[in-house]
Amino acid sequence: MTKATFGGGCFWCVEAAFERIEGVTDVTSGYAGGHVDDPTYEEVCTGDTGHAEVVQLTYDPDVVSYPELLEVFFKVHDPTTLNRQGNDVGTQYRSAIFTHDDDQQAVAESFIETLEDEGKYDGIVTEVEPLDEFYEAAEYHQNYFEKNPNDAYCQATIPPKLEKLREEFEAQLKA
């Protein structure tokens, strides 16, 4: 099993997408990229800790590759809006890839360069940096959409992402 860590806005939204990908065995919401040890959700929401809301995936690379996970990541969020995803605004919602090793770093940088060369996005702002520390979010944030499907925020933001996921990655979704 291998790990990957992505920040693409609210972790509830990103988590809901990756939980559906075949080969992803665990998705944990949390925080990365900041300067405060073990921050709380409330602290991260201020934007003062430097953390991004992220999901850390555990996946089987024999079933789903890191580049395939990058494809999903770039489809389920907007990598061109600086410190923002929809109505969620602040550095905690930035687009970021936190790499676990030099290979992931190189693959992620090359992937972004290819997307830019192909003109698929206008001005990718996604940060790529080594993961220093991952802090797991409180239990009530884990599997949030599954536990709170009628939450107004979730209803407004997650179903369109899941529909896009079904359209683009049907063959890679869990049965």
C-alpha positions as CSV (number, residue, x, y, z in Angstrom):
1,M,0.0,0.0,0.0
2,T,1.1,3.5,-0.8
3,K,0.0,7.0,0.4
4,A,-0.9,10.2,-1.5
5,T,-2.0,13.5,0.0
6,F,-4.1,16.1,-1.9
7,G,-5.7,19.4,-1.0
8,G,-8.4,20.7,-3.3
9,G,-10.7,22.8,-1.2
10,C,-13.0,21.4,1.4
11,F,-11.8,18.0,2.4
12,W,-15.3,16.7,2.6
13,C,-15.7,17.1,-1.2
14,V,-12.3,15.6,-2.1
15,E,-12.8,12.7,0.3
16,A,-16.2,11.9,-1.2
17,A,-14.6,11.6,-4.7
18,F,-11.6,9.5,-3.8
19,E,-13.6,7.1,-1.6
20,R,-15.2,5.9,-4.8
21,I,-12.0,5.0,-6.7
22,E,-11.1,1.4,-7.1
23,G,-7.8,0.6,-5.4
24,V,-8.2,3.4,-2.8
25,T,-8.6,1.5,0.5
26,D,-8.7,4.4,2.9
27,V,-9.3,8.2,2.8
28,T,-8.5,10.3,5.8
29,S,-9.4,14.0,6.1
30,G,-6.8,16.2,7.8
31,Y,-4.4,19.1,7.5
32,A,-0.9,19.6,5.9
33,G,1.5,22.4,5.0
34,G,1.2,24.6,8.1
35,H,3.4,25.7,10.9
36,V,1.2,24.8,14.0
37,D,1.5,21.4,15.6
38,D,-1.8,19.4,15.7
39,P,-4.2,22.2,14.7
40,T,-7.9,22.1,15.3
41,Y,-10.5,22.6,12.5
42,E,-11.4,25.9,14.0
43,E,-7.7,27.0,14.0
44,V,-7.2,25.9,10.4
45,C,-10.5,27.8,9.3
46,T,-8.9,31.1,10.4
47,G,-6.2,30.7,7.8
48,D,-3.6,31.6,10.4
49,T,-2.0,28.1,10.8
50,G,-0.8,27.8,7.2
51,H,-2.5,24.4,6.8
52,A,-4.5,23.3,3.8
53,E,-7.5,21.0,4.3
54,V,-6.3,17.7,2.7
55,V,-7.1,14.1,2.2
56,Q,-4.6,11.4,2.7
57,L,-5.2,8.3,0.6
58,T,-4.0,4.8,1.2
59,Y,-4.1,3.0,-2.2
60,D,-2.9,-0.2,-3.9
61,P,-0.6,0.9,-6.8
62,D,-1.3,-2.4,-8.5
63,V,-4.9,-1.3,-8.9
64,V,-4.6,2.5,-9.3
65,S,-1.5,4.4,-10.2
66,Y,-0.4,7.7,-8.8
67,P,-0.9,9.4,-12.2
68,E,-4.4,8.1,-12.3
69,L,-5.0,9.6,-8.9
70,L,-3.6,12.9,-10.2
71,E,-6.2,12.7,-13.0
72,V,-9.0,12.4,-10.6
73,F,-7.6,15.1,-8.4
74,F,-7.5,17.6,-11.2
75,K,-11.0,16.7,-12.4
76,V,-12.7,17.1,-9.0
77,H,-11.5,20.6,-8.2
78,D,-10.4,23.8,-9.9
79,P,-6.6,24.0,-10.0
80,T,-6.7,27.5,-11.4
81,T,-8.2,29.5,-8.5
82,L,-5.7,30.7,-5.9
83,N,-6.8,29.9,-2.3
84,R,-10.3,29.2,-3.3
85,Q,-12.8,26.5,-4.4
86,G,-16.2,27.8,-5.1
87,N,-17.5,29.7,-2.0
88,D,-14.7,28.4,0.2
89,V,-12.0,31.1,0.3
90,G,-8.7,31.1,2.1
91,T,-5.3,29.5,2.1
92,Q,-6.8,26.5,3.8
93,Y,-8.7,25.7,0.6
94,R,-5.7,26.0,-1.8
95,S,-4.9,23.5,-4.4
96,A,-1.9,21.4,-3.2
97,I,-0.2,18.1,-3.7
98,F,1.9,17.0,-0.7
99,T,4.3,14.4,-1.9
100,H,5.6,11.4,0.1
101,D,8.8,10.9,-1.8
102,D,10.9,12.2,-4.7
103,D,9.2,10.0,-7.2
104,Q,5.8,11.5,-6.4
105,Q,7.3,15.0,-6.5
106,A,8.7,14.4,-10.0
107,V,5.5,12.7,-11.3
108,A,3.3,15.5,-9.9
109,E,5.5,18.3,-11.4
110,S,5.6,16.5,-14.8
111,F,1.9,15.9,-14.7
112,I,1.2,19.6,-14.2
113,E,3.6,20.6,-16.9
114,T,1.9,18.3,-19.3
115,L,-1.6,19.7,-18.4
116,E,-0.2,23.2,-19.0
117,D,1.5,22.3,-22.3
118,E,-1.7,20.7,-23.5
119,G,-3.7,23.9,-22.6
120,K,-6.2,21.9,-20.5
121,Y,-6.2,24.6,-17.8
122,D,-5.5,28.3,-17.9
123,G,-2.9,29.1,-15.1
124,I,-2.6,26.1,-12.7
125,V,-1.8,27.4,-9.2
126,T,-1.5,24.0,-7.6
127,E,1.4,23.8,-5.1
128,V,3.6,20.7,-5.1
129,E,5.7,20.3,-2.0
130,P,7.0,17.5,0.2
131,L,4.7,16.4,3.0
132,D,6.2,17.5,6.3
133,E,3.4,16.4,8.6
134,F,-0.1,15.2,8.3
135,Y,-2.6,15.8,11.1
136,E,-5.8,13.8,11.1
137,A,-9.0,15.9,11.4
138,A,-11.5,15.1,14.2
139,E,-13.6,12.0,13.8
140,Y,-16.8,13.9,12.8
141,H,-15.0,15.1,9.6
142,Q,-14.2,11.6,8.5
143,N,-16.6,10.2,5.9
144,Y,-18.6,13.4,6.3
145,F,-20.7,13.2,3.2
146,E,-21.6,9.5,3.9
147,K,-22.7,10.4,7.4
148,N,-24.4,13.7,6.4
149,P,-25.8,13.4,2.9
150,N,-28.5,15.9,3.6
151,D,-26.2,18.6,4.8
152,A,-26.9,21.8,2.8
153,Y,-23.3,22.5,2.0
154,C,-22.7,18.9,0.9
155,Q,-25.8,18.8,-1.3
156,A,-24.7,22.0,-3.1
157,T,-21.1,21.0,-3.7
158,I,-20.5,17.3,-3.7
159,P,-23.1,15.8,-6.1
160,P,-21.8,17.8,-9.1
161,K,-18.3,16.5,-8.3
162,L,-19.5,12.9,-8.1
163,E,-21.4,13.2,-11.3
164,K,-18.3,14.5,-13.1
165,L,-16.4,11.6,-11.5
166,R,-19.0,9.1,-12.9
167,E,-18.8,10.7,-16.3
168,E,-15.0,10.8,-16.5
169,F,-13.9,7.7,-14.5
170,E,-16.7,5.2,-14.7
171,A,-14.4,2.3,-15.3
172,Q,-12.3,3.2,-12.2
173,L,-15.1,3.4,-9.8
174,K,-15.8,0.8,-7.1
175,A,-18.7,-1.5,-7.8
